[in-house]
Amino acid sequence: MGSRYRSDDPRLRAQRMPPHGGEHAIRRIRGHDCNQLPFVGDVQRVQPEHLAGALLRHPNVALDPCAHVSQFRTPLIEGRLRLFDVAVHSTALPDRSLTPASSVRGPKYVVHRGKTPVLKADQARTLLDSIKTDSIVGLSRRRAQNGCHRCRFQRTSAKSERASIFGRKEMSMNIRRALAASLALAGVMVISGTVLRADDYGDGSACQGLPSWQNLQTQLKAAQAQSNGGFGLNMWATVVNRDGIVCAVAFTGGSRGDQWPGSRVISAQKASTANAFSLPGLALSTANLYSAVQPGGSLYGLQASNPVSTDVAYGGDSTSYGQANDPMVGGKIGGVNVFGGGLALYNSQKILIGAIGVSGDSSCADHNIAWRTRHGLGLDWVPAGVSGDPSRPDNIVYDITPQPGQMPGVSSSGWGHPVCSAAATSIAATLPVVSH
């Protein structure tokens, strides 16, 4: 600004006024402007029409009242008008709500350009009303997205220029209001945890066909309440889609501290593993991988192949863990876990759509609870597996023979899992058969 105007420019002098510069402003107005204000003896009685009359008689201003606003743009006029602003804001003038210069800054010219169609108010209302509001997803996420899109269309479909005598370009008030509304809606999206959620199961949803958070929690609690051969502890469960994106995280206790905190991420690892190593025609549970990844096994080293995303696993607010807005939701968790608790999910068309992981008890009890949860969700249309039992293709296999001096022992099938308890073993043999 200093390079454009002389050092004695009145605008710069007005900016350099001390905090109590109101008296200085009054003196300058009296000394330079009041002689040209018709029929006004007291500066506090100055009205906008007085300033307009003085400006029209000023030699630097065009006398033509229809002249373009750009002819009023002179440093001297701008500086003198700003003196009234200083006087008002420094309380030298009594009415702080109005500066006499506010309406004398020239007419505003608005130019609209663009051909992109914009929804009218009634059309936008019809669109928003068509969105279902019986869930938090429809109420916040989809409505917020449409609000943001409508604001974006308004901003890109028409450029709004407002030019005053100072050459200021201002954003259209309508666009400002639309932007503020969309930002408020975006805040609702963040607060409700639906920015990255895809559990509305509509067309194109990342988690289409997978259980909602409420459904997952309900079936998990029902499965955990049964005898599973473990310690009867509260559980965590995570569901991922076919791309490994977390769709829901739930627990059975009254709060996130009622089950092992570490089992939250373990359940997600199990879901990621079962999804990553199952195919449309062949399901592998995490329990099936135990023996294969031991030293000398056919899949030794598999556990180091897909590390957990720590940002997804441990990011966000801990108070949201296990809730519908768990910070893991919408992220790719990754990780490989090779003991019981992870199962692939197949819908009634026998299409592989993701996986579930359960953790919080012994690994054998985890498997039994995961199995019963999947069955309750109706996503156990498993085509084939390696268990040797066609009725339970991806069931846990207990065929490890202990070896002297060796902890793992040897699995006759290569897919075996260690025994946790006699009760868990017998329960696994009587788990519900898969759907056909």
C-alpha positions as CSV (number, residue, x, y, z in Angstrom):
1,M,0.0,0.0,0.0
2,G,2.9,2.3,0.8
3,S,4.3,1.9,-2.7
4,R,1.0,3.1,-4.3
5,Y,0.3,6.3,-2.4
6,R,2.3,9.4,-1.3
7,S,3.5,9.6,2.3
8,D,1.1,12.4,2.9
9,D,-1.9,10.5,1.6
10,P,-4.9,11.1,3.9
11,R,-5.7,7.4,4.1
12,L,-2.2,6.6,5.5
13,R,-2.5,9.5,7.9
14,A,-5.9,8.1,9.1
15,Q,-4.4,4.7,9.6
16,R,-1.5,6.2,11.7
17,M,-3.9,7.9,14.1
18,P,-3.5,6.9,17.8
19,P,-6.2,4.8,19.5
20,H,-7.9,8.0,20.7
21,G,-7.8,9.5,17.3
22,G,-11.4,10.6,17.2
23,E,-10.5,14.3,18.1
24,H,-7.9,14.4,15.4
25,A,-10.4,13.1,12.9
26,I,-12.9,15.7,13.9
27,R,-10.3,18.5,13.5
28,R,-9.4,17.2,10.1
29,I,-13.0,17.0,9.0
30,R,-13.7,20.5,10.3
31,G,-10.6,21.9,8.7
32,H,-10.9,20.2,5.3
33,D,-14.4,19.2,4.7
34,C,-16.8,21.3,6.7
35,N,-16.4,24.4,4.6
36,Q,-17.9,22.4,1.7
37,L,-20.8,20.9,3.7
38,P,-23.9,23.0,3.0
39,F,-25.9,24.3,5.9
40,V,-24.1,22.3,8.6
41,G,-22.3,23.9,11.5
42,D,-21.7,20.9,13.7
43,V,-19.9,17.8,12.4
44,Q,-22.1,15.6,14.6
45,R,-25.1,16.7,12.5
46,V,-23.5,15.7,9.2
47,Q,-25.8,13.4,7.1
48,P,-25.0,11.3,4.0
49,E,-26.7,13.8,1.7
50,H,-24.4,16.5,3.0
51,L,-21.3,14.5,2.0
52,A,-22.9,13.6,-1.3
53,G,-23.5,17.3,-2.1
54,A,-19.9,18.2,-1.1
55,L,-18.4,15.5,-3.3
56,L,-20.4,16.6,-6.3
57,R,-19.0,20.1,-6.0
58,H,-15.5,18.8,-5.5
59,P,-13.3,19.7,-8.6
60,N,-11.9,16.1,-8.7
61,V,-15.4,14.5,-9.0
62,A,-17.5,14.4,-12.2
63,L,-20.5,16.6,-12.1
64,D,-22.5,14.1,-14.1
65,P,-24.7,12.3,-11.5
66,C,-24.9,9.3,-13.8
67,A,-21.1,9.1,-14.1
68,H,-19.6,5.6,-13.6
69,V,-18.5,4.9,-10.1
70,S,-14.9,4.6,-11.1
71,Q,-14.8,8.4,-11.6
72,F,-15.2,8.8,-7.8
73,R,-12.0,6.8,-7.0
74,T,-9.5,9.4,-6.0
75,P,-7.1,9.1,-3.0
76,L,-8.2,12.4,-1.7
77,I,-11.9,11.5,-1.6
78,E,-11.2,8.1,-0.2
79,G,-9.1,9.5,2.6
80,R,-11.7,12.1,3.6
81,L,-14.5,9.5,3.7
82,R,-12.4,7.3,5.8
83,L,-12.0,10.1,8.4
84,F,-15.7,9.7,9.2
85,D,-15.1,6.0,9.8
86,V,-12.4,6.8,12.2
87,A,-14.5,9.3,14.0
88,V,-17.4,6.9,14.4
89,H,-15.3,3.9,15.5
90,S,-13.4,6.0,18.0
91,T,-16.7,7.2,19.6
92,A,-16.0,10.8,18.5
93,L,-19.4,10.7,16.8
94,P,-22.2,9.4,19.0
95,D,-23.9,7.0,16.6
96,R,-21.6,4.0,16.2
97,S,-24.0,2.2,14.0
98,L,-23.7,4.6,11.1
99,T,-20.9,6.6,9.5
100,P,-22.2,9.4,7.2
101,A,-19.8,8.2,4.5
102,S,-21.3,4.6,4.4
103,S,-23.9,5.3,1.8
104,V,-21.9,7.8,-0.2
105,R,-19.4,5.3,-1.5
106,G,-21.1,4.9,-4.8
107,P,-23.5,2.4,-6.3
108,K,-22.7,-1.3,-6.4
109,Y,-22.5,-3.1,-9.7
110,V,-23.1,-6.8,-9.6
111,V,-22.1,-8.9,-12.6
112,H,-23.1,-12.5,-12.9
113,R,-21.4,-14.8,-15.4
114,G,-21.7,-18.5,-15.8
115,K,-23.9,-21.2,-17.4
116,T,-23.9,-23.9,-14.8
117,P,-27.5,-24.4,-13.6
118,V,-28.2,-23.9,-9.9
119,L,-31.0,-25.5,-8.0
120,K,-33.7,-23.1,-7.0
121,A,-34.9,-22.9,-3.4
122,D,-38.0,-25.1,-4.0
123,Q,-35.9,-27.6,-6.0
124,A,-33.3,-27.9,-3.2
125,R,-36.1,-28.3,-0.6
126,T,-37.6,-31.1,-2.7
127,L,-34.2,-32.8,-2.9
128,L,-33.6,-32.6,0.8
129,D,-37.1,-33.7,1.7
130,S,-36.6,-36.9,-0.4
131,I,-33.7,-38.0,1.9
132,K,-34.8,-40.4,4.6
133,T,-34.3,-39.0,8.1
134,D,-34.9,-42.2,10.1
135,S,-31.2,-42.7,10.7
136,I,-28.3,-40.4,11.6
137,V,-26.8,-41.1,8.1
138,G,-29.7,-39.7,6.2
139,L,-30.2,-36.9,8.7
140,S,-26.7,-35.6,8.7
141,R,-24.3,-37.1,6.1
142,R,-26.5,-37.0,3.0
143,R,-28.2,-33.7,3.8
144,A,-24.9,-32.2,4.6
145,Q,-23.3,-33.4,1.4
146,N,-26.1,-32.0,-0.7
147,G,-25.8,-28.7,1.2
148,C,-22.1,-28.5,0.5
149,H,-22.6,-29.4,-3.2
150,R,-25.3,-26.8,-3.6
151,C,-23.0,-24.1,-2.2
152,R,-20.2,-25.2,-4.4
153,F,-22.4,-25.0,-7.5
154,Q,-23.5,-21.5,-6.5
155,R,-19.9,-20.4,-6.1
156,T,-18.7,-21.8,-9.4
157,S,-21.8,-21.0,-11.5
158,A,-21.6,-17.3,-11.1
159,K,-18.9,-14.8,-10.3
160,S,-20.1,-12.0,-8.2
161,E,-18.2,-8.8,-8.3
162,R,-19.2,-5.8,-6.2
163,A,-17.2,-2.7,-7.0
164,S,-17.4,0.4,-4.8
165,I,-15.6,3.7,-5.2
166,F,-12.7,2.1,-3.4
167,G,-12.5,-0.8,-5.8
168,R,-13.3,-3.4,-3.2
169,K,-14.6,-6.8,-4.4
170,E,-16.9,-8.4,-2.0
171,M,-18.5,-11.9,-1.9
172,S,-22.2,-12.0,-2.5
173,M,-24.1,-12.1,0.7
174,N,-26.2,-15.0,-0.6
175,I,-23.1,-17.0,-1.2
176,R,-21.7,-16.1,2.2
177,R,-24.9,-17.4,3.8
178,A,-24.9,-20.6,1.7
179,L,-21.2,-21.2,2.6
180,A,-21.9,-20.7,6.3
181,A,-24.8,-23.1,6.1
182,S,-22.8,-25.7,4.4
183,L,-20.0,-25.3,6.9
184,A,-22.4,-25.8,9.7
185,L,-23.8,-28.9,8.1
186,A,-20.2,-30.1,7.6
187,G,-19.7,-29.7,11.3
188,V,-22.7,-31.9,11.9
189,M,-21.1,-34.5,9.7
190,V,-17.8,-34.4,11.7
191,I,-19.6,-34.4,15.1
192,S,-21.8,-37.3,14.2
193,G,-18.9,-39.3,12.8
194,T,-20.4,-39.7,9.3
195,V,-17.8,-37.9,7.2
196,L,-16.2,-41.2,6.2
197,R,-19.0,-43.5,7.1
198,A,-20.7,-45.6,4.4
199,D,-23.2,-47.6,6.3
200,D,-26.4,-46.3,4.7
201,Y,-26.2,-49.3,2.3
202,G,-27.5,-47.3,-0.6
203,D,-26.3,-47.8,-4.1
204,G,-22.6,-47.1,-4.3
205,S,-22.1,-47.3,-0.6
206,A,-18.7,-48.6,0.4
207,C,-20.3,-50.8,3.1
208,Q,-23.4,-51.9,1.1
209,G,-24.9,-55.1,2.5
210,L,-22.8,-55.1,5.6
211,P,-24.3,-54.8,9.1
212,S,-24.9,-51.4,10.7
213,W,-23.2,-50.6,14.0
214,Q,-26.5,-51.3,15.9
215,N,-27.0,-54.6,14.2
216,L,-23.4,-55.6,14.8
217,Q,-23.6,-54.8,18.5
218,T,-26.9,-56.6,19.0
219,Q,-25.7,-59.8,17.4
220,L,-22.4,-59.6,19.2
221,K,-24.1,-59.3,22.6
222,A,-26.3,-62.2,21.8
223,A,-23.3,-64.4,20.9
224,Q,-21.2,-63.4,23.8
225,A,-24.0,-64.1,26.3
226,Q,-23.9,-67.8,25.4
227,S,-21.4,-70.4,26.7
228,N,-18.3,-70.2,24.4
229,G,-15.7,-72.1,26.3
230,G,-13.8,-69.0,27.5
231,F,-13.9,-66.7,30.4
232,G,-17.2,-65.0,29.6
233,L,-15.5,-61.6,29.1
234,N,-16.9,-58.7,27.2
235,M,-15.9,-58.5,23.5
236,W,-14.9,-56.2,20.7
237,A,-16.0,-56.7,17.1
238,T,-15.0,-55.0,13.8
239,V,-16.5,-55.3,10.3
240,V,-14.6,-54.4,7.2
241,N,-15.7,-54.4,3.6
242,R,-14.0,-56.2,0.7
243,D,-11.4,-53.4,0.3
244,G,-10.5,-53.6,4.0
245,I,-12.2,-50.4,5.0
246,V,-13.6,-50.4,8.5
247,C,-17.4,-50.1,8.4
248,A,-18.4,-50.7,12.1
249,V,-16.8,-51.2,15.5
250,A,-18.8,-52.3,18.5
251,F,-18.4,-53.8,22.0
252,T,-20.6,-55.6,24.5
253,G,-19.8,-53.9,27.8
254,G,-21.2,-50.7,29.2
255,S,-18.2,-48.7,28.3
256,R,-15.0,-49.0,26.3
257,G,-13.1,-50.0,29.4
258,D,-15.3,-53.0,30.1
259,Q,-13.3,-55.2,27.6
260,W,-9.6,-55.4,26.9
261,P,-8.7,-52.0,25.3
262,G,-6.0,-53.8,23.1
263,S,-8.7,-56.1,21.7
264,R,-10.2,-53.3,19.7
265,V,-7.4,-53.2,17.2
266,I,-6.9,-57.0,17.4
267,S,-10.6,-57.4,16.3
268,A,-9.9,-55.1,13.4
269,Q,-6.7,-57.0,12.5
270,K,-8.7,-60.3,12.5
271,A,-11.4,-58.8,10.2
272,S,-8.7,-57.5,7.8
273,T,-6.9,-60.9,7.8
274,A,-10.0,-63.0,7.1
275,N,-11.0,-60.6,4.3
276,A,-7.5,-60.4,2.8
277,F,-7.0,-64.1,2.6
278,S,-10.4,-65.3,1.6
279,L,-11.6,-65.7,-1.9
280,P,-15.1,-65.8,-3.6
281,G,-14.8,-69.6,-3.7
282,L,-12.7,-70.3,-0.6
283,A,-12.9,-69.0,2.9
284,L,-10.0,-69.0,5.4
285,S,-10.7,-68.1,9.0
286,T,-7.8,-66.5,11.0
287,A,-7.8,-69.8,13.1
288,N,-7.0,-71.7,9.9
289,L,-3.8,-69.7,9.4
290,Y,-2.1,-70.5,12.8
291,S,-0.1,-73.5,11.8
292,A,0.8,-72.3,8.3
293,V,2.6,-69.2,9.6
294,Q,4.8,-71.1,12.2
295,P,8.5,-71.5,11.4
296,G,8.7,-74.1,8.6
297,G,5.0,-73.6,7.7
298,S,3.7,-73.0,4.2
299,L,2.9,-69.3,5.0
300,Y,5.8,-68.5,7.4
301,G,6.3,-64.7,7.4
302,L,2.8,-63.9,6.5
303,Q,2.3,-61.9,9.7
304,A,4.8,-59.3,8.6
305,S,3.3,-58.8,5.2
306,N,0.5,-56.3,5.9
307,P,1.3,-53.9,8.8
308,V,-1.4,-52.2,10.8
309,S,-2.1,-48.5,9.9
310,T,-1.3,-46.9,13.3
311,D,-3.0,-43.6,12.2
312,V,-6.3,-45.5,11.6
313,A,-5.9,-47.7,14.7
314,Y,-5.0,-45.1,17.3
315,G,-6.3,-41.8,15.9
316,G,-9.3,-39.8,16.9
317,D,-11.1,-39.3,20.2
318,S,-10.9,-42.3,22.5
319,T,-14.3,-41.6,23.9
320,S,-15.7,-42.6,20.4
321,Y,-14.1,-46.0,20.4
322,G,-16.7,-48.7,19.8
323,Q,-19.4,-46.2,19.0
324,A,-21.1,-45.6,15.6
325,N,-18.5,-42.8,15.0
326,D,-15.4,-44.9,16.0
327,P,-12.4,-43.1,14.4
328,M,-11.4,-46.4,12.6
329,V,-14.6,-46.3,10.6
330,G,-13.8,-45.3,7.0
331,G,-10.1,-46.1,7.2
332,K,-8.1,-49.1,6.0
333,I,-6.8,-50.8,9.1
334,G,-4.5,-53.5,7.6
335,G,-2.7,-56.0,9.8
336,V,-2.5,-59.8,10.0
337,N,-3.7,-61.9,12.9
338,V,-3.5,-65.7,12.9
339,F,-5.5,-67.0,15.8
340,G,-9.2,-67.6,16.2
341,G,-11.8,-64.8,15.8
342,G,-11.8,-63.7,12.2
343,L,-14.3,-64.9,9.6
344,A,-15.2,-63.9,6.0
345,L,-18.7,-62.6,5.3
346,Y,-20.7,-64.0,2.4
347,N,-24.2,-62.8,1.5
348,S,-27.1,-64.9,0.4
349,Q,-25.8,-64.8,-3.2
350,K,-22.6,-66.3,-1.9
351,I,-20.7,-63.1,-2.7
352,L,-17.8,-62.3,-0.5
353,I,-18.5,-58.8,0.8
354,G,-16.0,-58.4,3.7
355,A,-15.2,-59.9,7.1
356,I,-15.8,-59.8,10.8
357,G,-13.2,-59.9,13.6
358,V,-13.9,-60.6,17.3
359,S,-11.5,-60.3,20.2
360,G,-11.7,-60.1,24.0
361,D,-11.5,-63.7,25.4
362,S,-9.4,-66.7,24.6
363,S,-8.7,-67.1,20.9
364,C,-10.9,-70.3,20.8
365,A,-13.8,-68.5,22.5
366,D,-13.2,-65.6,20.1
367,H,-13.8,-67.9,17.1
368,N,-17.0,-69.3,18.6
369,I,-18.4,-65.9,19.3
370,A,-17.4,-64.6,15.8
371,W,-19.1,-67.7,14.3
372,R,-22.3,-67.1,16.2
373,T,-22.3,-63.4,15.4
374,R,-21.9,-64.0,11.7
375,H,-24.7,-66.5,11.8
376,G,-27.0,-64.0,13.5
377,L,-26.2,-61.5,10.9
378,G,-27.2,-63.9,8.1
379,L,-23.8,-63.6,6.4
380,D,-22.6,-67.2,6.6
381,W,-23.3,-68.4,3.1
382,V,-19.7,-69.8,2.9
383,P,-19.0,-71.7,-0.3
384,A,-15.9,-73.8,0.8
385,G,-13.1,-73.9,3.2
386,V,-10.2,-76.1,4.6
387,S,-11.7,-77.5,7.8
388,G,-12.8,-80.7,6.2
389,D,-16.4,-80.2,7.4
390,P,-18.7,-79.2,4.5
391,S,-21.3,-77.9,7.0
392,R,-18.7,-75.7,8.7
393,P,-16.1,-75.0,5.9
394,D,-14.0,-72.4,7.7
395,N,-14.4,-73.7,11.2
396,I,-11.4,-73.9,13.6
397,V,-9.4,-77.1,13.3
398,Y,-8.0,-78.9,16.3
399,D,-5.5,-81.4,14.9
400,I,-2.2,-80.2,16.3
401,T,-0.1,-83.1,17.8
402,P,2.2,-81.9,20.6
403,Q,5.9,-82.5,20.0
404,P,8.5,-82.8,22.8
405,G,10.3,-79.5,23.2
406,Q,8.1,-77.7,20.7
407,M,5.4,-75.3,21.7
408,P,3.4,-75.4,18.4
409,G,3.4,-79.0,17.7
410,V,2.5,-80.4,14.2
411,S,-0.9,-80.0,12.4
412,S,-1.8,-82.9,10.3
413,S,-3.8,-80.8,7.9
414,G,-1.5,-77.8,8.0
415,W,-4.5,-75.6,9.1
416,G,-4.6,-76.5,12.8
417,H,-5.1,-74.3,15.9
418,P,-4.0,-74.9,19.5
419,V,-6.6,-76.1,22.0
420,C,-7.7,-73.5,24.6
421,S,-10.1,-75.6,26.6
422,A,-12.1,-78.8,26.3
423,A,-15.3,-76.8,26.5
424,A,-14.3,-74.5,23.6
425,T,-13.3,-77.5,21.5
426,S,-16.6,-79.3,22.0
427,I,-18.6,-76.1,21.3
428,A,-16.8,-75.5,18.0
429,A,-18.0,-79.0,16.8
430,T,-21.6,-78.0,17.4
431,L,-21.6,-74.5,16.1
432,P,-24.5,-73.6,13.7
433,V,-24.0,-75.0,10.2
434,V,-23.5,-72.4,7.5
435,S,-26.3,-71.3,5.3
436,H,-26.9,-73.0,2.0
